[in-house]
Amino acid sequence: MSLSDLVKTLLTAALATGVLAFAAPASAAPASPAAYCNTSTTVCGCTDNVKIRSGPGTGYGAVGLCARDLLIIHETGFGDSPPGCNDLVWDRSTDRRTGVTGWISGCYIAEFA
């Protein structure tokens, strides 16, 4: 067994048994706008002409298009990041204008003033 295989095996076992766990520091910024878009004082929406997908990732088909529409964010998931984006967070959202519900990359969700 190679050293890298041994390390992978040990880390997998440690994570599975709860011996090893990772947590973000308390002062860490939210990974996605969903963390602050679900408040009554913050309004979030998508940037121009963003695909709403059937699942969290670019491999899922488009179910709609969000064009600077306001969103209701239901949950956060993870998927591959779109080209030019380093954010793996996807938010399952409903477009308030069209009523379409699907997944939008966190790269394309912003707080609206």
C-alpha positions in Angstrom: 0.0 0.0 0.0 1.4 3.4 -1.0 1.7 6.2 1.6 -1.1 8.2 -0.1 -3.4 5.2 0.0 -2.6 4.7 3.7 -3.3 8.4 4.4 -6.6 8.2 2.5 -7.6 5.0 4.4 -6.8 6.5 7.8 -8.6 9.8 7.1 -11.7 8.0 5.8 -11.8 5.8 8.9 -11.3 8.8 11.2 -14.0 10.8 9.6 -16.4 7.8 9.5 -16.0 7.1 13.2 -16.2 10.7 14.3 -12.6 10.7 15.6 -11.8 13.5 13.2 -14.1 16.3 12.3 -13.8 19.7 10.6 -15.6 22.8 11.6 -15.4 26.4 10.3 -14.3 29.1 12.7 -17.2 31.0 14.3 -16.1 34.2 12.5 -16.1 32.6 9.1 -18.2 34.3 6.4 -21.2 32.5 5.1 -20.4 30.1 2.2 -23.4 31.2 0.3 -25.9 34.1 0.2 -28.5 31.7 1.5 -27.1 32.3 5.0 -28.3 35.9 4.9 -31.0 35.9 2.2 -33.4 34.1 4.5 -33.8 37.1 6.8 -36.7 39.5 6.7 -34.5 42.5 6.1 -32.3 41.2 3.2 -33.6 40.7 -0.3 -31.6 38.5 -2.6 -31.8 37.7 -6.3 -30.0 36.3 -9.2 -27.7 38.1 -11.6 -28.8 38.6 -15.3 -29.8 35.5 -17.3 -28.8 32.7 -15.0 -30.0 29.1 -15.6 -32.1 27.6 -12.9 -31.2 23.9 -12.9 -32.9 20.7 -11.8 -30.1 19.8 -9.5 -27.0 21.3 -7.8 -24.4 21.3 -10.6 -23.8 22.2 -14.3 -24.6 18.6 -15.3 -28.3 19.1 -14.5 -30.6 20.4 -17.2 -32.1 23.9 -17.1 -35.7 24.3 -15.8 -35.9 28.0 -16.2 -34.0 31.3 -16.5 -33.6 33.9 -13.7 -33.1 37.5 -15.0 -32.4 39.7 -12.0 -35.5 38.3 -10.3 -36.0 38.1 -6.5 -35.5 34.7 -4.9 -36.8 32.6 -2.0 -34.0 30.4 -1.0 -35.0 27.0 0.5 -31.8 25.1 1.1 -28.1 24.9 0.2 -26.3 22.1 -1.5 -23.0 21.4 -3.2 -22.1 20.7 -6.8 -19.5 21.5 -9.4 -18.7 25.2 -10.0 -19.6 26.9 -13.2 -16.8 28.1 -15.5 -15.0 31.1 -14.1 -16.4 30.5 -10.6 -14.7 28.9 -7.5 -17.9 28.5 -5.5 -19.2 24.9 -5.1 -22.3 26.1 -3.2 -25.7 25.8 -4.9 -29.0 27.2 -3.5 -32.4 25.6 -4.2 -34.5 28.7 -4.8 -37.8 29.8 -6.2 -37.9 32.7 -8.6 -40.6 35.0 -7.2 -41.6 36.4 -10.6 -41.9 33.1 -12.5 -42.5 30.6 -9.7 -39.8 28.3 -11.1 -38.0 26.3 -8.4 -34.6 24.8 -9.0 -30.9 25.2 -8.2 -28.7 28.3 -8.8 -25.0 28.5 -8.3 -24.0 30.7 -5.3 -21.8 32.6 -7.8 -24.9 34.2 -9.3 -26.9 35.1 -6.2 -26.4 38.5 -4.7 -27.9 40.8 -2.1 -30.1 43.5 -3.6 -30.2 46.9 -2.1 
